[in-house]
Amino acid sequence: MMVTGKKHEAAAAPSGAKLDLSHVSKVFRGGQGVHDISLSLEPEMIHGLIGANGSGKSTLLSLIAGQRFADSGLITYGGDHVNEHAAALSQICLVKTYERSWENYSLKEIFKFASIFYPHWDEQLASELMDKFQLKGSKNYQQLSRGGQSMTGIIKGLASRAPLTLLDEPVIGLDASMREIFYRTLLEDYSNNPRTFVVTTHLIEEAENLFERMVYIKRGRVAFQGPVEDFAANAVYASGPATVLEKLLGDVRVLHSERLGGKLLLALEDLSGPAERRMLQDQGVELSPVPLQKLFVYLTLRDAENSQGGGNR
Ligand SMILES: Nc1ncnc2c1ncn2[C@@H]1O[C@H](COP(=O)(O)OP(=O)(O)OP(=O)(O)O)[C@@H](O)[C@H]1O
């Protein structure tokens, strides 16, 4: 995706602070929530936060933004405890999927409040985005479509220029062209004003090019954190003669299987190394990468099937 555009003239946001979570837990009645999460998010990167429905993404974001208190553990931003330092909070902008506190307010009022709260607010960017999304300042948040409500959140998130911006499912309800506007604007603004983003989404295929780092949450625990490439590196599609690949069916490493005539397609995790890859290729099996979205779907389905047990990821 091309990233071009002019620089906006808002006050430069201090960037580069690190977010650290140490043994953070928040457990709701029923046992769900987040459990013993330790994470360090490198500054000035776009981090993807992915996980199945109910895995704890929104809970984690609200803890980071200081909007919930953890039962245990410590969250610091630039060394300051997020629940105790108002200064740290004005540097962190959380955009929720739906903002109850915005009900009864017009967009003009919402952005006015935001401009007071966020010291690096960029009015010019906010008004450009309102034009791009064809939003009127006089409209009430509640009167907007689901997509319009997401656009309002996106404008708050981007125009806040907060050094740490947390976007919880920002593209819900947006059609394909509006999602494209969002992805392009995010990249453009990030490149002109580097800062840290954490973005959750279920549309991984679309967003994967945005992400430099990824955190994968499984049932409230961090199952993976690191570069996106590393997440997918150990999985491979193997497509070839059923007679060869059938021997692997039943192997715990098989994430997915599909028959196509006399051929079998397997998604395999953790092939033991180049020797095993060569051995399969010598028998007419083609190996290719598993797209991130597919891998996520296979892992999530396996997780749901084995919810009593536990895999590595
Ligand atoms: N206030 C609450 N009281 C009780 N349980 C809660 C509360 N908030 C969240 N939970 C539970 O905690 C778990 C994690 O919820 P959370 O909203 O963080 O998941 P999520 O990964 O954001 O899900 P989704 O992708 O569906 O938005 C879920 O099982 C949810 O039902």
The ligand as an SDF file (V2000), in Angstrom:
LIG
                    3D

 31 33  0  0  0  0  0  0  0  0999 V2000
  -18.0880   -7.1370   32.7240 N   0  0  0  0  0  0  0  0  0  0  0  0
  -17.9820   -8.4450   32.5390 C   0  0  0  0  0  0  0  0  0  0  0  0
  -18.5490   -9.3220   33.3720 N   0  0  0  0  0  0  0  0  0  0  0  0
  -18.4390  -10.6640   33.2110 C   0  0  0  0  0  0  0  0  0  0  0  0
  -17.7480  -11.2380   32.1910 N   0  0  0  0  0  0  0  0  0  0  0  0
  -17.1560  -10.4140   31.3030 C   0  0  0  0  0  0  0  0  0  0  0  0
  -17.2460   -8.9750   31.4190 C   0  0  0  0  0  0  0  0  0  0  0  0
  -16.5570   -8.4270   30.4030 N   0  0  0  0  0  0  0  0  0  0  0  0
  -16.0590   -9.4570   29.6650 C   0  0  0  0  0  0  0  0  0  0  0  0
  -16.4200  -10.6470   30.2210 N   0  0  0  0  0  0  0  0  0  0  0  0
  -16.0610  -11.9820   29.7180 C   0  0  0  0  0  0  0  0  0  0  0  0
  -14.6460  -12.0390   29.5810 O   0  0  0  0  0  0  0  0  0  0  0  0
  -14.2940  -12.7350   28.4010 C   0  0  0  0  0  0  0  0  0  0  0  0
  -13.4280  -11.8390   27.5210 C   0  0  0  0  0  0  0  0  0  0  0  0
  -14.2550  -10.8070   26.9720 O   0  0  0  0  0  0  0  0  0  0  0  0
  -13.6850   -9.7420   25.9720 P   0  0  0  0  0  0  0  0  0  0  0  0
  -14.8050   -8.8160   25.6270 O   0  0  0  0  0  0  0  0  0  0  0  0
  -12.4570   -9.1560   26.5430 O   0  0  0  0  0  0  0  0  0  0  0  0
  -13.3050  -10.6640   24.7180 O   0  0  0  0  0  0  0  0  0  0  0  0
  -12.9020  -10.2490   23.2260 P   0  0  0  0  0  0  0  0  0  0  0  0
  -11.6840  -11.0570   22.9000 O   0  0  0  0  0  0  0  0  0  0  0  0
  -12.7800   -8.7780   23.1160 O   0  0  0  0  0  0  0  0  0  0  0  0
  -14.1420  -10.7890   22.4020 O   0  0  0  0  0  0  0  0  0  0  0  0
  -14.7830  -10.3390   20.9740 P   0  0  0  0  0  0  0  0  0  0  0  0
  -13.7720  -10.6950   19.9260 O   0  0  0  0  0  0  0  0  0  0  0  0
  -16.0020  -11.1820   20.8990 O   0  0  0  0  0  0  0  0  0  0  0  0
  -15.0640   -8.8650   21.0630 O   0  0  0  0  0  0  0  0  0  0  0  0
  -15.6010  -13.1630   27.7380 C   0  0  0  0  0  0  0  0  0  0  0  0
  -15.8770  -14.4890   28.1020 O   0  0  0  0  0  0  0  0  0  0  0  0
  -16.6140  -12.2100   28.3120 C   0  0  0  0  0  0  0  0  0  0  0  0
  -17.8900  -12.8090   28.3780 O   0  0  0  0  0  0  0  0  0  0  0  0
  1  2  1  0
  2  3  1  0
  2  7  2  0
  3  4  2  0
  4  5  1  0
  5  6  2  0
  6  7  1  0
  6 10  1  0
  7  8  1  0
  8  9  2  0
  9 10  1  0
 10 11  1  0
 11 12  1  0
 11 30  1  0
 12 13  1  0
 13 14  1  0
 13 28  1  0
 14 15  1  0
 15 16  1  0
 16 17  2  0
 16 18  1  0
 16 19  1  0
 19 20  1  0
 20 21  2  0
 20 22  1  0
 20 23  1  0
 23 24  1  0
 24 25  2  0
 24 26  1  0
 24 27  1  0
 28 29  1  0
 28 30  1  0
 30 31  1  0
M  END
$$$$
